[in-house]
């Protein structure tokens, strides 16, 4: 159903977009020498057929000296091999031109998700989108967080139309950043979404087959070694700046693998409880939020994918605490706390945890409401106007 958009909402969106552009513009111009340079190095090695050297520090530094001689600090490529394969054609252009194409593509992707959400959820979705800090400033860092958001949105849209296998295929594209999807297979297994899981596995299998063909088992072992023991971040950020559950302890000076394990187990346990018989909108919110919380490396911009759960909760939840939890995440100030001093840096992680708890304890069951409405509609003597105005949702499949 198409929703009418007021001129006020459009003007507000335009004004805030200009504001983000002014605020993040200087950062956007400089970011081609940061994370995007890492991607460019990996893509260049693949384009040149140097698959065996994809995770070789010496080979990466050789390419870096060729394409960005002014950058002295190493820019290691640590993404999965299939991501480098996808970026290889882009490296046919110079670093600056490739970066311009990259940013233009991500901007179009972000605007497309805004347009889709506005049509699907109404003008409130547009207002929330332009306020949401991770997606907007993430673009200024040259990050592909808008692509992860788009993957979730397209996968959800397909699943809501009962295109289950296709939904899984699209969701599998998110394996470009696989650490952000850790609990999605758990969701599909728990709710017996076999066709969706099959599509997800098909994409993952294709990625893995391509990686084995390019790198051979020894190359895959090198990649795993980089993840476990190598330097995976440029600035080697402090754990207390992360948007995961472990940052809560780090903000209070507590570094303990055992306690981190307990926290991760608690989050996973909460997610499992919440995913039982959860409708689709709440399942996606739980799986996405819990995946972020237990991931070892989650920056503020990685939370861009939470924009879809925020939209879904605002559109579907009837309990006020669930809506308030979503609005706290959507507020621009929430993720600004990563710039504060400890212990305030853990505010984003606590907001995500609060949102997860709200989703787990939410019992909005629109399917039951609509089912009751249908039954009552067959009784001419009774009217239920509140249910007649209810909007439907998509719920867990049981086969």
SULHU-V748978 format. One record per residue. N is the residue number from 0. PSI is psi as a letter, one per 20 degrees, with the letter a starting at -180 (999 if undefined). NEAR is the number of other C-alpha atoms within 10 Angstrom. D_FIRST is the distance of its C-alpha to the first C-alpha in Angstrom with 2 decimals. Layout:
N&PSI&NEAR&D_FIRST ; N&PSI&NEAR&D_FIRST
This chain:
0&p&7&0.00 ; 1&p&9&3.80 ; 2&q&11&6.45 ; 3&p&10&9.87 ; 4&p&14&12.70 ; 5&q&10&16.15 ; 6&h&10&19.28 ; 7&g&10&20.90 ; 8&g&15&18.57 ; 9&g&14&19.07 ; 10&h&11&22.80 ; 11&g&15&23.06 ; 12&g&19&21.52 ; 13&g&12&23.90 ; 14&g&13&26.82 ; 15&h&15&26.43 ; 16&g&16&26.05 ; 17&g&13&29.32 ; 18&g&13&30.88 ; 19&h&16&30.15 ; 20&g&16&31.45 ; 21&g&11&34.65 ; 22&g&13&35.12 ; 23&i&17&34.59 ; 24&g&15&35.87 ; 25&h&11&39.49 ; 26&h&16&38.53 ; 27&g&17&36.31 ; 28&h&15&39.26 ; 29&i&12&41.61 ; 30&i&17&39.52 ; 31&h&25&40.28 ; 32&j&19&43.60 ; 33&d&18&42.14 ; 34&h&17&39.64 ; 35&h&23&38.67 ; 36&h&24&42.37 ; 37&g&22&42.38 ; 38&g&21&39.59 ; 39&h&28&41.42 ; 40&g&29&44.63 ; 41&g&32&43.13 ; 42&h&26&41.47 ; 43&g&25&44.76 ; 44&h&22&46.77 ; 45&g&25&44.50 ; 46&h&19&44.57 ; 47&j&10&48.36 ; 48&j&13&48.54 ; 49&l&14&50.02 ; 50&g&21&48.02 ; 51&h&17&50.86 ; 52&j&17&51.03 ; 53&h&28&47.38 ; 54&k&25&48.27 ; 55&o&17&51.78 ; 56&h&13&52.35 ; 57&g&13&55.03 ; 58&g&16&52.89 ; 59&g&21&49.98 ; 60&h&20&52.41 ; 61&g&13&53.88 ; 62&h&16&50.54 ; 63&g&25&49.87 ; 64&h&13&53.22 ; 65&g&10&52.38 ; 66&h&17&48.92 ; 67&m&16&49.34 ; 68&i&11&53.08 ; 69&i&10&52.70 ; 70&o&13&50.88 ; 71&h&10&53.61 ; 72&p&10&51.70 ; 73&p&16&50.43 ; 74&n&24&46.71 ; 75&q&27&46.38 ; 76&o&28&43.72 ; 77&j&21&42.49 ; 78&r&19&39.08 ; 79&q&22&38.85 ; 80&h&26&40.50 ; 81&h&21&37.33 ; 82&g&19&35.95 ; 83&h&26&39.11 ; 84&g&21&38.70 ; 85&h&13&35.20 ; 86&i&20&36.63 ; 87&g&21&39.77 ; 88&h&14&38.65 ; 89&h&19&37.75 ; 90&j&21&41.36 ; 91&h&14&42.60 ; 92&r&11&41.96 ; 93&r&12&43.97 ; 94&g&18&42.87 ; 95&g&16&41.69 ; 96&h&14&39.85 ; 97&h&19&38.24 ; 98&g&22&37.12 ; 99&g&15&35.59 ; 100&g&13&33.59 ; 101&g&18&32.59 ; 102&g&21&31.35 ; 103&g&13&29.50 ; 104&g&14&27.69 ; 105&h&20&26.80 ; 106&g&18&25.66 ; 107&g&13&23.33 ; 108&g&18&22.01 ; 109&g&23&21.49 ; 110&h&15&19.74 ; 111&h&14&17.41 ; 112&h&23&16.47 ; 113&g&20&15.96 ; 114&g&17&13.65 ; 115&g&18&11.57 ; 116&h&21&11.62 ; 117&g&22&10.87 ; 118&h&17&7.59 ; 119&g&16&6.80 ; 120&i&19&8.97 ; 121&r&20&9.61 ; 122&h&23&13.00 ; 123&h&15&15.04 ; 124&h&25&14.43 ; 125&g&24&15.92 ; 126&g&18&18.81 ; 127&g&23&19.56 ; 128&g&28&19.60 ; 129&i&22&22.12 ; 130&i&20&24.21 ; 131&o&23&24.45 ; 132&g&24&27.98 ; 133&g&26&28.27 ; 134&h&27&25.76 ; 135&g&22&26.94 ; 136&h&22&30.67 ; 137&h&21&30.57 ; 138&h&23&29.90 ; 139&h&23&33.04 ; 140&j&22&35.05 ; 141&j&24&34.03 ; 142&q&20&32.31 ; 143&k&24&29.65 ; 144&h&24&27.62 ; 145&h&26&24.55 ; 146&g&23&24.93 ; 147&g&25&25.03 ; 148&g&23&21.82 ; 149&h&25&20.16 ; 150&g&21&21.70 ; 151&g&24&20.22 ; 152&g&22&16.67 ; 153&g&17&16.92 ; 154&g&23&18.70 ; 155&g&23&16.15 ; 156&g&15&13.26 ; 157&g&17&15.69 ; 158&h&19&16.81 ; 159&i&16&13.47 ; 160&j&10&13.42 ; 161&k&14&17.02 ; 162&m&15&18.68 ; 163&g&22&21.24 ; 164&g&22&24.14 ; 165&h&19&22.26 ; 166&g&27&20.75 ; 167&h&26&24.36 ; 168&g&22&25.63 ; 169&g&22&23.40 ; 170&h&27&24.21 ; 171&h&28&27.83 ; 172&h&20&27.67 ; 173&i&21&27.73 ; 174&i&20&31.32 ; 175&h&21&32.28 ; 176&m&17&32.44 ; 177&h&15&33.05 ; 178&i&16&34.32 ; 179&i&26&30.84 ; 180&k&21&29.63 ; 181&h&18&32.58 ; 182&j&22&30.87 ; 183&g&20&27.98 ; 184&h&16&30.37 ; 185&g&17&31.44 ; 186&g&23&27.91 ; 187&h&22&27.55 ; 188&g&13&31.03 ; 189&h&16&30.65 ; 190&j&20&27.52 ; 191&l&15&28.93 ; 192&m&19&26.20 ; 193&g&18&28.74 ; 194&h&18&26.74 ; 195&g&26&24.96 ; 196&h&23&28.41 ; 197&g&19&29.92 ; 198&g&20&27.63 ; 199&g&26&28.39 ; 200&h&18&32.07 ; 201&g&16&32.06 ; 202&g&19&31.01 ; 203&h&20&33.52 ; 204&g&13&36.20 ; 205&g&13&35.72 ; 206&g&21&36.07 ; 207&h&16&39.14 ; 208&g&14&40.71 ; 209&h&15&40.37 ; 210&g&21&41.92 ; 211&h&16&44.79 ; 212&h&12&45.44 ; 213&g&20&45.60 ; 214&i&22&47.35 ; 215&r&14&49.09 ; 216&h&12&49.50 ; 217&h&11&51.73 ; 218&h&21&49.05 ; 219&g&19&46.52 ; 220&h&12&49.24 ; 221&g&18&49.67 ; 222&g&22&45.98 ; 223&h&15&46.15 ; 224&h&12&49.30 ; 225&g&18&47.62 ; 226&h&14&44.87 ; 227&h&10&47.45 ; 228&i&9&50.28 ; 229&r&13&49.42 ; 230&o&14&48.04 ; 231&i&16&44.27 ; 232&q&13&43.47 ; 233&g&13&44.91 ; 234&j&8&45.85 ; 235&m&8&46.58 ; 236&q&11&44.51 ; 237&q&10&45.59 ; 238&h&21&43.84 ; 239&i&24&43.18 ; 240&i&29&40.65 ; 241&q&26&38.40 ; 242&k&31&35.07 ; 243&r&29&36.15 ; 244&h&27&37.85 ; 245&h&28&41.26 ; 246&h&29&41.17 ; 247&g&26&41.59 ; 248&g&18&45.06 ; 249&h&21&45.87 ; 250&i&21&45.24 ; 251&j&13&47.96 ; 252&k&12&50.35 ; 253&o&13&49.96 ; 254&o&14&49.93 ; 255&o&12&50.12 ; 256&h&10&48.75 ; 257&g&9&49.36 ; 258&h&13&47.35 ; 259&h&19&44.55 ; 260&h&13&44.55 ; 261&g&12&44.35 ; 262&g&18&41.38 ; 263&g&20&39.56 ; 264&h&13&40.37 ; 265&g&14&39.06 ; 266&g&21&35.69 ; 267&g&20&35.47 ; 268&g&13&36.51 ; 269&g&18&33.85 ; 270&g&26&31.17 ; 271&g&19&32.53 ; 272&g&14&32.53 ; 273&h&23&28.96 ; 274&i&25&27.65 ; 275&o&14&29.04 ; 276&k&16&26.29 ; 277&q&23&23.78 ; 278&r&20&20.05 ; 279&g&20&18.58 ; 280&h&24&17.30 ; 281&h&27&20.79 ; 282&g&26&22.62 ; 283&g&23&21.40 ; 284&g&26&22.35 ; 285&g&30&25.72 ; 286&g&26&26.57 ; 287&g&24&25.80 ; 288&g&28&27.60 ; 289&h&30&30.56 ; 290&g&24&30.97 ; 291&g&27&31.36 ; 292&h&27&33.78 ; 293&i&25&36.11 ; 294&p&19&36.17 ; 295&h&17&39.57 ; 296&o&19&38.36 ; 297&o&22&35.22 ; 298&r&19&35.10 ; 299&g&22&32.80 ; 300&h&22&30.76 ; 301&h&23&30.16 ; 302&j&28&27.98 ; 303&h&25&25.32 ; 304&i&25&23.68 ; 305&i&26&23.23 ; 306&h&26&20.51 ; 307&g&22&17.92 ; 308&h&24&19.41 ; 309&g&25&19.41 ; 310&g&26&15.68 ; 311&g&22&15.22 ; 312&g&23&17.86 ; 313&h&21&16.68 ; 314&h&19&13.22 ; 315&h&21&14.88 ; 316&q&19&18.54 ; 317&i&15&19.99 ; 318&p&14&23.48 ; 319&h&12&24.53 ; 320&h&16&26.79 ; 321&g&24&24.05 ; 322&g&21&22.07 ; 323&g&15&25.40 ; 324&h&22&26.31 ; 325&g&27&23.15 ; 326&h&19&23.85 ; 327&g&18&27.45 ; 328&h&26&26.52 ; 329&h&23&24.24 ; 330&p&14&27.07 ; 331&h&16&29.07 ; 332&h&15&32.40 ; 333&g&22&31.90 ; 334&i&26&32.60 ; 335&i&16&35.19 ; 336&i&18&37.51 ; 337&i&22&38.38 ; 338&i&10&40.56 ; 339&a&13&42.40 ; 340&q&12&45.53 ; 341&q&18&45.67 ; 342&j&18&44.66 ; 343&i&18&41.68 ; 344&i&25&40.45 ; 345&j&30&39.08 ; 346&g&23&36.50 ; 347&g&27&33.60 ; 348&g&28&34.75 ; 349&h&20&35.05 ; 350&g&18&31.57 ; 351&g&25&30.24 ; 352&g&20&32.47 ; 353&h&18&31.30 ; 354&g&27&27.65 ; 355&g&27&28.69 ; 356&g&20&30.64 ; 357&h&21&27.79 ; 358&h&31&25.56 ; 359&h&22&28.47 ; 360&i&13&29.22 ; 361&p&18&25.66 ; 362&k&15&25.19 ; 363&p&17&21.69 ; 364&n&16&20.94 ; 365&h&20&17.61 ; 366&g&15&18.40 ; 367&g&10&21.50 ; 368&g&16&19.84 ; 369&h&18&17.36 ; 370&g&12&20.34 ; 371&h&13&22.42 ; 372&g&19&19.91 ; 373&g&13&19.94 ; 374&g&10&23.70 ; 375&h&15&24.07 ; 376&h&14&21.94 ; 377&i&9&24.73 ; 378&o&10&27.21 ; 379&h&7&27.28 ; 380&i&7&29.42 ; 381&q&9&27.05 ; 382&q&12&23.99 ; 383&m&11&21.98 ; 384&h&9&19.63 ; 385&h&8&19.00 ; 386&h&16&17.68 ; 387&h&13&15.62 ; 388&i&9&13.64 ; 389&q&13&13.39 ; 390&q&12&10.38 ; 391&r&12&11.24 ; 392&a&16&12.63 ; 393&p&16&14.65 ; 394&r&18&18.34 ; 395&p&20&21.64 ; 396&q&16&22.78 ; 397&j&10&26.27 ; 398&999&8&27.58
